Amino acid sequence: MRGRQFLFVPGPTNVPDRVLRAMHVPMEDHRNPDFPNLVLPLLEDLKKVFATKTGKTFIFPASGTGGWEAGLVSILSPGDKVLLSRFGRFSHLWGELATHLGLTVEIFEEEWGSGANPDRIAERLKADRSHEIKAVLTVHNETATGVTSDVKAVGAAIAAAKHPALHFVDGISSIGSLDFQMDSWGVDVAVAGSQKGFMLPAGACFVAVSEKALAHGMESGKNHRVAHAYFSLTDMLTNNAKGYFPYTPSIPMLHGLRESLNLLLEEGLPNVYDRHHHLATGCRAAVKAWGLKTCAVADHWNSDTVTAIVVPSDADAVKVISHAFRRYNLALGAGLDRLAGKVFRIGHLGDLNELMLLGAISGAEMAMHDCGIKIELGSGVAAAQASFQKRTRPV
Ligand SMILES: *Cc1c(COP(=O)(O)O)cnc(C)c1O
């Protein structure tokens, strides 16, 4: 098929041409004396995206899942209890990973389509007088259900309970797209991934760690920490301090990250967040005009990076996705886990503007119509157009 494929899964996202070009570089010696000129500013600029002044940032050669692991193993000890709110595929997988690493995971089941409940977390922490719970794990943006949790409120709940638990946040599909304030929200470990808001290929994860969490890691290291080697924050810190890595980094990825950070900082992070909100609002207007609902159980849960659309109960979302791909060259996100067949997702994060998203909305509309779902052709597109027109300045 001619023309570009419309890539509208919530990661990998579209890689801007500037980033693609920046990655097209010859290899170099990663121990050469100029290399720190590339590395040190990357670590500093990452801090701006996480909004941390006092934390340390890390780049690991792994997908986001590796970032989950790096944070947990370097800071916690085997058997440590962590409190995880589970409300979708990704929060489920994070809990599984923590269990495999030998941590004890206490799970708060929340309805899929909702998110973390700060009051419930505060109550549990207040009751934990012996401070058995070492960390609270929050998925900021549950990509499977298109739901954003209030990380700031969870941080405030931990503080209000006067509990020393560390706050670990999965920001893989939020950081770089949605407002995120590591220091002022009291986040201790935050994980981001290259292939979502950072508009890069998969293969790098970015982890930011607070001073409190680093100190906790040093302390547990004296006794026993979860066994680890490759994902050592200590080895990274030692090498990063001089602008190097303990092992060979992906050089194109680092050059791509330089350009991706340039793009985010040139646009201005508040403008990036505003653009995502604007695009998501248009997408939600389309869903409403189709007479369909998102997965979110209430409007305030709806995510600005991904919309999970529930198809009518007699329709099959798998067919819609496959038809959109084969007939219109449009890649939509699948429903995961218990949402398989019930939901398709439109990812609207990263390098994206109104007309690109209108193309995806139009394609989803045609695909649903072709598959016999009773929606009016053009209805979603028109609703999104009207929503976009309310803004007078370009995105
Ligand atoms: C994509 C994603 C992950 C998994 O990241 P990988 O890069 O696939 O390992 C984890 N959590 C969330 C919220 C995600 O969106």
The ligand as an ORCA input file, in Angstrom:
! r2SCAN-3c Opt
* xyz 0 1
  C       4.037      0.023     27.288
  C       3.857     -0.053     28.743
  C       4.594     -0.929     29.545
  C       5.527     -1.944     28.988
  O       6.606     -1.370     28.362
  P       7.528     -2.217     27.377
  O       8.350     -1.141     26.758
  O       6.628     -2.916     26.409
  O       8.311     -3.152     28.210
  C       4.413     -0.869     30.910
  N       3.544     -0.023     31.473
  C       2.794      0.816     30.730
  C       1.838      1.731     31.416
  C       2.932      0.821     29.356
  O       2.178      1.654     28.611
*
